[in-house]
Amino acid sequence: MKNDESGSSSRLFTRRQWLWLVPPSAIAAVVGAGFAGENGFASQSANNSHADDDSGVRVYNIRKYGAKGDGVALDTAALQAAIDACNQDGGGTVLVPAGTFQIGTVELKSNVTLHIAAAGKLLGSADGKQYHAVDAIPLSGDSTLVDGNWALLFAVNATNVTIEGAGTIDGQGAQFHSAVRGTPPPSGLGGNKRPYHLLFHRCDRLTVRDIALVDGAYDSIRASRASTSIWVGSTSTTASTATTTDFTLSVRNM
């Protein structure tokens, strides 16, 4: 762009002069606008000091809650803390960024979207002690409930739960199967104590999309006694069959 030599040059300032003239608050606003969190999400502080007008759209990066993502450290507590905070704040997105996050049983809650980045992975622990039965899911009452109530990720009586992203949930299924009949599997959990990838009971408006569910220890997805609106799309799994009834969606891994 050409300058107007007849007068505009007198209105040009050096960088130092400009910094003296512009209020510090304006400079901070310009600089701050250039920063955003991983994968296009705004960074989220774990202290939950949010503006009042972003309820329901906040992003909770699990690293801010202490997750290591090195594939060795156990990140169950950090993931659960992020989900709890998101739910308590009225909902939003829990972000699993790049890294391998080893977890045991974790509860999903209402109005929470679990987004796993393309280079992110939730890795089911090979230690059976990191899992527990979901006592709120009965094992009797109808034929859909007899297959166990252990899971990697579960939700009970929840609404508006979404699991999405181009990342991976790895169940380490081989750790829950015995190489030799009559001997316990490496994890110490077998039979109907093998954890599902995803287990839902009495939930409404469930969405699972784009995620890779790999190496399941048991079924990949089971939704029992769901009310309405279960949507599973663009999700890859190692399953070979899928069955659907009024109450149960089950994808069996071989």
Buried (B, 14 or more C-beta within 10 A) or exposed (E): EEEEEEEEEEEEEEEEEEEEEEEEEEEEEEEEEEEEBBBEBEEBEBEEEBEEEEEEEBBBBBBBBBBBBEEEBBBBBBBBBBBBBBBEBBBBBBBBBBBBBBBBBBBBBBBBBBBBBEBBBBBBBBBBEBBBBBEEBBEEEEEBBEBBBBBBBBBBEBBBBBBBBBBBBBBBBEBBEEEEEEEEBBBBBBEEBBBBBBBBBBBBBBBBEBBBBBBBBBBBBBBBBBEEEBEBEEBEBBBEEBEEEEBBBBBBBE
